[in-house]
Amino acid sequence: MNLDLSGTALDVAPRLLGGVLISRVGGLSVRVRIVEVEAYLGAHDPGSHAYRGRTARNAVMFGPAGHLYVYRHLGLHHCINVVCGQPGTATAVLLRAAEVIDGEKVAWQRRQAAGVCRTPRDLARGPGRLAVALGLTGEHDGVAIGFEVDGPELVALRSGGGAVPVVRGGRVGVNGPGGDSQRYPWRYHLAGDPHVSAFRAGKV
C-alpha cells in the first residue's frame, strides 16, 4: 500500500512507522523497516530548519511532497527526511532509526567503512547510521521517492500495513524552544522496538 504524504509532518510521521524504505545506490540495495521518526513544521516550529524561511539549504522542504531532504548535521553525518504536505509549506519527517531487513551485508560494510559498528541492532539505529547504511548522502537531496519497493527507483517507500503501537514524546537533541517536549511531542517510535535510538534531551 502506498503512503499518503499529502498531510503535514504531524499527520505523516506516525504513518511512516513500520513502513519499508529501500535504496539502490551503486548497484547495491538495502531495505529497512522504519521504527522511529520526528516531525518538523516550518514557520510554526522553532526546531525546524525552515523556521526562519526558505534558504538554499532547506529549499527541498518547501515541496513538492514525495522527495528526500538530506542535510549534513554539524558537519558530521547526513540526515534523511521525507518531505510531505502541500507545495510552498515546509514540512518534513526525519527518519531517526530503522531495522535492516534486507541487504544486511551491504549495510554492515558501509557502516564498518564509516566507523565502528558492533551489532546488527546498531546498523541503522540513529539518523546518521541510517543514512550510512542506506548509502544516502547530500547528493541525494531532492531525489524523488518511488512507491514500488521492487521497482527501479533509487529510493522507494511503502506502508508496512497493519496497526502498530506507537509511543510519542519529545524530539532528540533539539535545543531551544523546539526541544520542549510538552509543546512539541513530535517524536514517534514503535513501542518496545530494540532498534529505536536512545533519547537525549536538548537544552531548552
C-alpha positions as CSV (number, residue, x, y, z in Angstrom):
1,M,0.0,0.0,0.0
2,N,1.3,3.4,-0.9
3,L,1.8,6.1,1.8
4,D,-0.2,9.3,1.8
5,L,2.3,12.2,2.1
6,S,-0.2,15.0,1.5
7,G,-0.7,16.0,5.2
8,T,1.7,17.8,7.5
9,A,4.6,16.1,9.2
10,L,2.4,15.5,12.2
11,D,-0.1,13.6,10.0
12,V,2.6,11.6,8.1
13,A,5.1,10.8,10.8
14,P,3.1,8.0,12.5
15,R,2.1,6.6,9.1
16,L,5.8,6.0,8.3
17,L,6.3,3.7,11.3
18,G,6.5,0.1,10.2
19,G,6.9,1.3,6.6
20,V,9.6,-0.1,4.2
21,L,12.2,2.0,2.6
22,I,14.6,0.7,0.1
23,S,17.7,2.4,-1.5
24,R,19.6,1.3,-4.6
25,V,23.0,3.1,-4.6
26,G,26.0,1.9,-6.6
27,G,24.1,-1.1,-7.8
28,L,23.6,-2.3,-4.2
29,S,20.2,-2.5,-2.4
30,V,19.3,-2.1,1.3
31,R,15.8,-2.4,2.7
32,V,14.8,-1.2,6.1
33,R,11.7,-1.1,8.3
34,I,11.2,2.4,9.8
35,V,10.9,2.3,13.6
36,E,11.5,5.9,14.7
37,V,10.7,9.3,13.2
38,E,10.4,13.0,14.1
39,A,8.0,15.6,12.7
40,Y,9.2,19.1,11.7
41,L,7.0,22.0,10.7
42,G,8.4,25.1,9.0
43,A,7.3,28.6,10.3
44,H,5.4,27.1,13.2
45,D,8.3,25.0,14.6
46,P,11.4,26.6,16.2
47,G,13.1,23.3,15.9
48,S,12.8,23.3,12.1
49,H,15.4,24.3,9.6
50,A,12.7,26.3,7.8
51,Y,11.5,28.3,10.9
52,R,13.1,31.5,9.6
53,G,12.1,30.9,6.0
54,R,13.4,29.5,2.8
55,T,17.2,29.2,2.1
56,A,19.3,27.3,-0.4
57,R,19.9,24.6,2.2
58,N,16.2,23.9,3.1
59,A,14.6,24.6,-0.3
60,V,13.5,21.0,-0.8
61,M,11.5,21.1,2.4
62,F,9.1,23.5,0.7
63,G,7.8,20.8,-1.6
64,P,6.5,19.2,-3.5
65,A,5.9,16.2,-1.3
66,G,7.5,12.8,-2.0
67,H,11.1,13.9,-2.2
68,L,14.1,13.4,0.2
69,Y,15.5,16.4,2.1
70,V,19.1,15.3,3.0
71,Y,21.4,17.5,5.0
72,R,24.7,17.2,6.9
73,H,24.3,17.6,10.7
74,L,27.1,19.6,12.4
75,G,29.4,18.6,9.5
76,L,29.5,15.1,10.9
77,H,26.8,12.9,9.3
78,H,23.8,13.1,7.0
79,C,20.2,13.0,8.0
80,I,17.3,11.8,5.8
81,N,13.9,13.5,5.8
82,V,10.7,12.7,3.8
83,V,9.1,15.9,2.5
84,C,5.3,16.0,2.8
85,G,2.4,18.5,2.8
86,Q,1.5,21.0,0.1
87,P,4.0,22.9,-2.1
88,G,5.1,26.1,-0.5
89,T,4.7,24.9,3.1
90,A,7.8,23.5,4.7
91,T,7.1,20.2,6.5
92,A,9.1,17.0,6.6
93,V,9.7,13.9,8.7
94,L,13.2,13.0,9.9
95,L,13.9,9.3,9.7
96,R,15.7,8.6,13.0
97,A,16.1,4.8,13.1
98,A,15.2,1.6,11.3
99,E,15.8,-2.2,11.2
100,V,17.7,-3.5,8.3
101,I,15.6,-6.3,6.8
102,D,17.4,-7.0,3.6
103,G,20.9,-6.2,2.4
104,E,22.5,-6.5,5.8
105,K,25.9,-7.4,4.4
106,V,25.9,-4.2,2.3
107,A,24.8,-2.1,5.3
108,W,27.4,-3.7,7.5
109,Q,30.2,-3.0,5.0
110,R,29.1,0.7,4.7
111,R,28.9,1.1,8.5
112,Q,32.3,-0.5,9.1
113,A,33.9,1.7,6.5
114,A,32.4,4.8,8.2
115,G,33.3,3.8,11.7
116,V,32.7,1.1,14.4
117,C,29.5,-1.0,14.3
118,R,29.4,-3.8,16.8
119,T,25.9,-5.3,16.5
120,P,23.2,-5.7,13.8
121,R,20.9,-3.8,16.1
122,D,23.1,-0.7,15.6
123,L,23.3,-0.8,11.8
124,A,20.6,1.9,11.3
125,R,19.9,2.9,14.9
126,G,20.1,6.7,14.7
127,P,19.8,9.1,11.8
128,G,23.5,9.2,10.8
129,R,23.8,5.5,10.9
130,L,20.6,5.1,8.9
131,A,21.9,7.3,6.2
132,V,25.2,5.4,6.0
133,A,23.5,2.0,5.9
134,L,21.3,3.2,3.0
135,G,24.2,4.8,1.2
136,L,22.5,8.2,1.0
137,T,24.4,11.5,1.2
138,G,23.9,15.2,0.4
139,E,24.0,14.4,-3.3
140,H,20.6,12.7,-2.9
141,D,18.9,15.8,-1.5
142,G,15.8,16.4,-3.6
143,V,15.6,12.8,-5.0
144,A,12.0,11.7,-5.8
145,I,10.7,8.8,-3.8
146,G,9.0,6.0,-5.7
147,F,6.3,3.8,-4.2
148,E,7.1,0.5,-5.8
149,V,9.6,-1.1,-3.4
150,D,10.6,-3.7,-6.0
151,G,10.7,-1.1,-8.9
152,P,13.6,0.7,-10.5
153,E,13.6,3.8,-8.3
154,L,16.7,5.0,-6.4
155,V,14.6,5.3,-3.3
156,A,11.2,3.7,-2.7
157,L,8.8,3.7,0.2
158,R,5.7,1.7,1.1
159,S,3.5,1.3,4.1
160,G,4.2,-1.7,6.3
161,G,0.5,-2.3,6.7
162,G,-1.4,-3.1,9.9
163,A,-1.8,-1.3,13.2
164,V,1.4,-0.7,15.2
165,P,1.7,0.5,18.9
166,V,3.3,4.0,18.8
167,V,5.0,6.0,21.5
168,R,5.0,9.8,21.3
169,G,7.4,12.2,23.1
170,G,10.0,15.0,22.8
171,R,12.4,15.1,20.0
172,V,16.0,14.0,20.4
173,G,18.8,16.6,21.0
174,V,16.7,19.6,19.8
175,N,18.0,22.8,21.5
176,G,15.9,25.9,22.3
177,P,12.1,26.2,22.4
178,G,11.7,23.4,19.8
179,G,13.1,20.9,22.3
180,D,10.2,21.5,24.8
181,S,8.7,18.0,24.9
182,Q,5.4,19.4,26.3
183,R,4.8,21.8,23.4
184,Y,6.5,19.7,20.7
185,P,6.0,16.0,21.5
186,W,6.8,15.2,17.9
187,R,9.0,12.1,18.1
188,Y,7.2,8.9,17.3
189,H,8.6,5.3,17.6
190,L,7.4,1.7,17.7
191,A,6.8,0.7,21.3
192,G,9.5,-1.7,22.6
193,D,11.4,-2.0,19.4
194,P,15.1,-2.6,20.1
195,H,16.3,-0.6,17.0
196,V,14.9,2.7,18.4
197,S,17.7,5.2,19.2
198,A,18.4,6.4,22.8
199,F,16.7,9.6,23.9
200,R,18.9,12.6,24.6
201,A,17.2,15.9,25.6
202,G,18.3,19.2,24.1
203,K,19.0,22.4,26.0
204,V,15.7,24.2,26.2
